[in-house]
Amino acid sequence: MKWQQALTDYRHYLKIERGLSTNTQQNYSRDIEKLISFLDTVESKNTPIDIHKETLQHFVYEVAKTMNPKSQARIISGLKSFFNYLVFEDYRKDNPLDLIESPKLGRSLPDTLSENEINSLINAIDLSKPQGERNRAILETLYGCGLRVSELVALKISDLFFDEDFIKVTGKGDKQRFVPISDINKKYIDIYRKEIRIHQTIQKGFEDILFLNRRGKHLTRAMIFTIIKRLAEKIGLQKRISPHTFRHSFATHLLQNGADLRAIQQMLGHESITTTEIYVHVDRSDLARVMNEFHPRKEIY
């Protein structure tokens, strides 16, 4: 089996069998492409079937010279996935990456916005301009529904089930979930739709996309980053924030106000509760509050 054939088959597996998003497929493929390029550089004749641990260790060593620990861990994980696929398809009997350890990584948590900071960002939006109402609806939806930025830009009018107080969200791997939406969030989306969006010239193929740019097409993820960055600069916010900061704040504030972790997991669209625990952190004072409120021995007799 040649490398390009193995890579083509692997891409098909990621798309059809695992149902991964296009971005994730591309990231996994790039890991294999880097390995192929390395093998060409050292003039190796190894195929996917007979490549051994020592060659892969050499590759990982070279990679480590130009990548931070997080990137190293990600590429090792990608290679493990590829060789696991080869084992699964009976092309190999073993995974040569099994004995290669990834760098130890600490858990880094993004900044969380307070309710006052979120209010300040939203209040800083210039509502005298048409895009102001759109931007307010965008921030309210990021924070109010805990969406990923990719989920936000793909949100459709046909995904809005306001009578039932839900929106349908298409997440990673095209997996769909229903997320509750508040009355205040519905209010600002409706203002944007009925007072701004209705007057736009919408390009063909984008009629159902909720949030549009000035040209009547869907917004890019980069544009959402820019909107938030400019608002943060406008209010002098001394935090590095992104659209994901609103998602993290959504989960953190729900937990601090007594929401169940499993319910938060479902709203965020996490397959594993462990992932939710990484995003949702609480300070010690909040843990103490939970103990004092719910433990049966909280009172002195």
C-alpha positions as CSV (number, residue, x, y, z in Angstrom):
1,M,0.0,0.0,0.0
2,K,1.3,3.4,-1.0
3,W,1.0,6.5,1.2
4,Q,-1.3,8.5,-1.1
5,Q,-3.7,5.6,-1.4
6,A,-3.7,5.1,2.3
7,L,-4.3,8.8,2.9
8,T,-7.2,8.8,0.4
9,D,-8.8,5.8,2.0
10,Y,-8.3,7.3,5.5
11,R,-10.0,10.6,4.4
12,H,-13.0,8.5,3.2
13,Y,-13.1,6.7,6.5
14,L,-13.0,10.0,8.5
15,K,-15.9,11.4,6.4
16,I,-18.1,8.4,6.0
17,E,-17.4,6.2,9.0
18,R,-16.7,8.8,11.7
19,G,-18.7,11.7,10.3
20,L,-16.1,14.3,11.2
21,S,-16.4,17.9,10.0
22,T,-14.4,19.1,7.0
23,N,-12.0,21.1,9.2
24,T,-11.3,18.1,11.4
25,Q,-10.7,15.9,8.3
26,Q,-8.3,18.4,7.0
27,N,-6.4,18.6,10.3
28,Y,-6.0,14.8,10.5
29,S,-4.9,14.6,6.8
30,R,-2.3,17.3,7.3
31,D,-0.6,15.2,10.0
32,I,-0.1,12.4,7.6
33,E,1.0,14.7,4.8
34,K,3.7,16.1,7.1
35,L,4.9,12.5,7.8
36,I,4.9,11.7,4.0
37,S,6.9,14.9,3.4
38,F,9.4,13.9,6.1
39,L,9.9,10.4,4.6
40,D,10.6,12.0,1.2
41,T,13.2,14.3,2.8
42,V,15.1,11.4,4.4
43,E,14.5,9.2,1.4
44,S,12.8,6.5,3.3
45,K,11.2,3.6,1.5
46,N,8.9,2.7,4.4
47,T,5.2,2.2,3.5
48,P,2.3,2.6,5.8
49,I,2.3,-1.1,6.4
50,D,6.0,-1.6,7.4
51,I,7.0,1.7,8.9
52,H,8.3,1.1,12.4
53,K,8.5,3.0,15.7
54,E,12.1,4.2,15.3
55,T,11.3,6.1,12.1
56,L,8.2,7.7,13.7
57,Q,10.2,8.6,16.8
58,H,12.7,10.4,14.5
59,F,9.8,12.2,12.8
60,V,8.3,13.3,16.1
61,Y,11.8,14.5,17.3
62,E,12.1,16.7,14.2
63,V,8.6,18.0,14.6
64,A,9.3,18.9,18.3
65,K,12.0,21.3,17.1
66,T,9.4,23.6,15.5
67,M,6.2,23.1,17.5
68,N,5.0,23.8,21.0
69,P,3.9,20.9,23.2
70,K,0.3,21.4,22.4
71,S,1.0,21.1,18.6
72,Q,3.3,18.1,19.2
73,A,0.5,16.3,21.2
74,R,-2.0,17.0,18.5
75,I,0.1,15.6,15.7
76,I,1.0,12.5,17.7
77,S,-2.7,12.0,18.3
78,G,-3.4,12.4,14.6
79,L,-0.8,9.8,13.7
80,K,-2.2,7.4,16.3
81,S,-5.6,7.8,14.8
82,F,-4.3,7.0,11.3
83,F,-2.4,3.8,12.4
84,N,-5.4,2.7,14.5
85,Y,-7.4,2.9,11.2
86,L,-4.8,0.7,9.5
87,V,-5.1,-1.8,12.3
88,F,-8.9,-1.6,12.2
89,E,-8.8,-2.4,8.5
90,D,-6.3,-5.3,9.0
91,Y,-3.5,-3.7,7.1
92,R,-1.3,-3.8,10.2
93,K,-1.1,-5.9,13.3
94,D,0.1,-3.1,15.6
95,N,0.1,0.7,16.1
96,P,3.7,1.9,16.1
97,L,2.7,5.0,18.0
98,D,1.4,3.1,21.0
99,L,4.7,3.4,22.8
100,I,5.4,7.0,21.9
101,E,4.2,9.4,24.6
102,S,2.7,12.8,24.0
103,P,4.0,15.8,25.9
104,K,2.3,16.4,29.2
105,L,-0.1,19.3,28.9
106,G,-1.7,21.4,31.6
107,R,-5.3,22.4,31.3
108,S,-5.4,26.0,30.1
109,L,-8.8,27.7,30.6
110,P,-9.8,30.8,28.6
111,D,-10.9,34.0,30.3
112,T,-14.5,34.1,31.5
113,L,-16.5,37.3,31.1
114,S,-18.6,38.5,34.0
115,E,-22.2,39.5,33.4
116,N,-21.2,43.1,33.7
117,E,-18.5,42.7,31.1
118,I,-20.9,41.0,28.7
119,N,-23.4,43.8,29.3
120,S,-20.7,46.4,28.6
121,L,-19.7,44.8,25.4
122,I,-23.3,44.6,24.2
123,N,-24.0,48.2,25.3
124,A,-21.0,49.4,23.3
125,I,-22.5,48.3,20.0
126,D,-23.5,51.3,17.8
127,L,-27.2,50.7,17.1
128,S,-27.4,53.7,14.8
129,K,-25.8,51.6,12.1
130,P,-27.7,48.7,10.4
131,Q,-25.1,46.1,11.4
132,G,-25.5,47.2,15.0
133,E,-28.8,45.3,15.5
134,R,-27.2,42.3,13.8
135,N,-24.1,42.4,16.1
136,R,-26.3,42.7,19.2
137,A,-28.3,39.7,18.1
138,I,-25.0,37.8,17.4
139,L,-23.6,38.4,20.9
140,E,-26.9,37.7,22.6
141,T,-27.0,34.3,20.7
142,L,-23.3,33.4,21.4
143,Y,-23.8,34.0,25.1
144,G,-27.5,33.1,25.4
145,C,-27.2,29.7,23.6
146,G,-23.5,28.8,24.1
147,L,-22.8,28.3,20.4
148,R,-19.5,27.7,18.7
149,V,-18.7,30.4,16.2
150,S,-19.0,27.9,13.3
151,E,-22.5,27.0,14.6
152,L,-23.5,30.6,14.8
153,V,-22.5,31.5,11.2
154,A,-24.3,28.4,9.9
155,L,-27.5,29.2,11.8
156,K,-30.6,29.3,9.5
157,I,-34.0,30.9,9.8
158,S,-35.5,27.5,9.4
159,D,-33.5,26.4,12.5
160,L,-35.5,28.9,14.7
161,F,-38.4,27.2,16.6
162,F,-39.4,30.3,18.6
163,D,-42.9,29.0,19.5
164,E,-41.2,26.0,21.2
165,D,-38.4,28.2,22.7
166,F,-35.6,26.2,20.9
167,I,-33.2,26.6,18.1
168,K,-31.7,23.7,16.1
169,V,-27.9,23.8,16.0
170,T,-25.7,21.8,13.7
171,G,-22.4,21.1,15.5
172,K,-19.2,19.1,14.8
173,G,-19.6,16.2,12.4
174,D,-23.0,17.6,11.3
175,K,-24.5,16.4,14.6
176,Q,-27.7,18.3,15.4
177,R,-29.0,19.3,18.8
178,F,-31.8,21.5,20.1
179,V,-30.8,24.3,22.5
180,P,-33.2,26.4,24.5
181,I,-33.5,30.1,23.7
182,S,-34.6,32.9,26.0
183,D,-37.3,35.5,25.4
184,I,-34.7,38.3,25.4
185,N,-32.6,36.4,22.8
186,K,-35.6,35.9,20.6
187,K,-36.5,39.6,20.9
188,Y,-33.1,40.8,19.5
189,I,-33.1,38.2,16.7
190,D,-36.6,39.3,15.7
191,I,-35.6,43.0,15.7
192,Y,-32.7,42.2,13.4
193,R,-34.8,40.0,11.1
194,K,-37.8,42.3,10.9
195,E,-36.1,45.7,10.9
196,I,-32.7,45.2,9.2
197,R,-32.4,41.9,7.4
198,I,-35.7,42.3,5.6
199,H,-34.4,45.3,3.7
200,Q,-31.2,43.6,2.5
201,T,-30.6,42.3,-1.0
202,I,-29.8,38.7,-0.3
203,Q,-27.6,36.7,-2.6
204,K,-28.9,33.5,-4.1
205,G,-28.3,30.5,-1.9
206,F,-28.2,32.5,1.3
207,E,-31.9,33.2,1.7
208,D,-32.2,30.9,4.7
209,I,-28.9,32.0,6.5
210,L,-29.8,34.1,9.6
211,F,-26.8,36.4,10.0
212,L,-25.7,38.1,6.8
213,N,-22.9,40.5,5.9
214,R,-23.5,43.7,3.9
215,R,-23.3,41.9,0.6
216,G,-26.2,39.6,1.6
217,K,-24.0,36.5,2.2
218,H,-23.1,34.6,5.4
219,L,-20.6,36.0,7.8
220,T,-17.2,34.4,8.2
221,R,-15.8,33.2,11.5
222,A,-13.0,35.8,11.1
223,M,-15.6,38.6,10.9
224,I,-17.2,37.5,14.2
225,F,-13.7,37.6,15.8
226,T,-13.2,41.1,14.4
227,I,-16.6,42.4,15.8
228,I,-15.8,41.1,19.3
229,K,-12.2,42.4,19.2
230,R,-13.3,45.9,18.3
231,L,-15.9,46.0,21.0
232,A,-13.3,44.8,23.6
233,E,-11.0,47.6,22.5
234,K,-13.8,50.1,22.6
235,I,-14.6,49.4,26.3
236,G,-10.9,48.9,27.2
237,L,-11.4,45.3,28.3
238,Q,-8.1,43.9,29.5
239,K,-8.8,40.3,28.5
240,R,-8.0,38.3,25.4
241,I,-11.4,37.2,24.3
242,S,-12.9,35.5,21.3
243,P,-16.3,34.1,20.3
244,H,-15.5,31.0,22.4
245,T,-15.2,33.2,25.5
246,F,-19.0,33.7,25.3
247,R,-19.6,30.0,25.1
248,H,-17.3,29.4,28.1
249,S,-19.1,32.1,30.0
250,F,-22.5,30.7,29.1
251,A,-21.5,27.3,30.7
252,T,-19.7,28.8,33.7
253,H,-22.6,31.1,34.6
254,L,-25.2,28.3,34.3
255,L,-23.2,26.1,36.6
256,Q,-22.6,28.9,39.1
257,N,-26.4,29.5,39.2
258,G,-27.2,25.9,39.9
259,A,-27.6,24.2,36.5
260,D,-26.9,20.5,36.2
261,L,-23.6,19.6,34.5
262,R,-25.3,17.0,32.4
263,A,-27.8,19.6,31.1
264,I,-24.9,21.9,30.3
265,Q,-23.2,19.0,28.4
266,Q,-26.3,18.5,26.2
267,M,-26.6,22.2,25.5
268,L,-23.0,22.5,24.5
269,G,-23.1,19.4,22.4
270,H,-20.3,17.6,24.1
271,E,-20.1,13.8,23.6
272,S,-18.2,13.4,26.9
273,I,-18.9,14.9,30.3
274,T,-15.1,15.2,30.7
275,T,-15.0,17.8,27.9
276,T,-17.7,19.8,29.7
277,E,-15.7,19.7,32.9
278,I,-12.7,21.3,31.1
279,Y,-14.8,24.2,29.8
280,V,-16.7,24.7,33.0
281,H,-14.6,25.8,36.0
282,V,-15.9,27.1,39.3
283,D,-14.0,28.9,42.0
284,R,-13.6,27.6,45.5
285,S,-16.1,30.0,47.0
286,D,-18.8,28.6,44.7
287,L,-17.9,25.0,45.7
288,A,-18.2,26.1,49.3
289,R,-21.6,27.6,48.6
290,V,-22.8,24.3,47.1
291,M,-21.5,22.3,50.1
292,N,-23.2,24.7,52.6
293,E,-26.5,24.6,50.7
294,F,-26.8,21.0,49.9
295,H,-24.9,18.8,52.3
296,P,-27.1,17.2,55.0
297,R,-24.6,17.9,57.8
298,K,-24.3,21.6,57.0
299,E,-25.8,22.7,60.3
300,I,-24.4,22.5,63.9
301,Y,-26.7,20.5,66.2
